[in-house]
Amino acid sequence: MFKSLRIQVIQPCRARCKWCGTYKKNGLFQKLIDQGTAKKVHDFYLEAVERFKPESLYISGGEPILMEGIGKYLAELGKHVERRIFLFTSFQYSAQTRENLDLEGTPWDKVILTHTTAGFDREIWDDMTQGFPFDLYIDNIRKLSALPWRKHVKFIINHDNLQKELEDFAELIKPDKTFHLSLKLMNNQAGNFGAGEIKKTRENVLKLIKDGIAGLPEGLDIETNLTGEDAIAGFMKGDGGESCPYRKEPLELRFAFHKGNDKSAKLQYRFCPHFPPSKHYIFKTGRENIDDITLAYNTGKWHSWCSKCRLRLYVKNSGASSDE
């Protein structure tokens, strides 16, 4: 039914990115792993993937690549994914950890190692990651990129030094044809983190969307179409979100961990990546039926959440709460 699924595995993360509070759940994540609740959640994800048989599966965390048995888990998921699995990683872990990843069984031809860079610049990187060594970050990218999976790296279009970030990436990583680069709109995360930066950069971003980006480094495979362009264009026309493709067909089902104990877990789920975190449905593992998710989608009640779309921040006087 859904073209893509996104799941959040329960696995502690070594990164300390400023915009992300997931690492604050590391203690809880480890407790849920020890209690066996994490396995119940991961088994439910297998059930969901088998049920909906998506074209694409996106796996975030925590840090899923550090999960015990991740290679075999990817293989099980891959049996029900038509095309590709995007495995997100921060590349923020020690060299010893990197060399001891449990990748046995990985379906290399189906998995795409995926990363959104906080800023491919030493100064920005140091600030946004709260001091993770940039040289180790580069080394982790190089070493893990040598494995036989494809790679997808996303760069934030809002950054003033985007051109230099891409040039530095080309120089330091020397990506081959197994790499794919794309551009990503800064989102409004973690209690309006990024809202001010979006409003400060939105005129430039809208100009780049309209005119394209000149002078990109030659030889790099860069996708310049941005997720969210259609919705932004619709808001600019005043259609209230009607132009958003996520309203027209079941493009995505995304799960995020909410709460858990030794018996079960509560997962949040929604059908569009642009809703704020407060707008979601709840699924209780072991207690609710997966058919309830299909029912929630088909009611269309979630369309009312478009009034809170985070992409409204890119349009002046759009009614976005942080513009008021």
Number of C-alpha atoms within 10 A of each C-alpha: 14 19 17 22 24 22 23 20 23 26 25 22 23 17 21 18 20 13 16 14 14 18 19 13 15 17 12 17 24 15 16 23 18 12 13 15 21 23 15 17 26 16 15 15 20 19 15 19 25 16 14 17 22 24 18 21 27 18 23 22 23 26 25 20 25 21 19 13 15 18 19 16 19 22 19 17 20 23 13 20 22 15 14 18 28 20 21 21 23 25 22 23 19 13 13 8 11 16 11 9 15 17 18 13 14 20 22 17 12 19 23 23 23 24 19 18 17 20 21 21 17 13 11 13 19 16 14 18 20 13 15 19 15 17 10 15 17 16 15 20 20 15 12 15 18 12 11 14 17 20 24 19 19 19 22 20 22 22 19 12 13 19 15 15 18 20 16 15 17 16 10 13 13 12 18 14 10 14 19 18 19 17 19 18 20 22 20 23 15 15 11 15 15 15 19 14 16 22 17 13 16 19 15 16 21 17 11 15 15 10 9 12 13 8 7 13 15 9 10 18 16 19 12 15 12 13 14 18 17 16 23 25 17 18 24 17 13 13 13 19 26 16 18 20 16 19 17 9 13 17 17 20 24 21 23 20 20 13 13 19 14 13 12 18 21 18 21 19 21 21 24 22 17 21 19 20 16 10 16 19 14 16 20 17 20 14 10 11 11 16 9 11 18 15 10 14 17 11 9 10 9 18 15 12 16 21 15 18 24 24 24 25 25 25 22 14 13 19 16 17 14 13 15 7
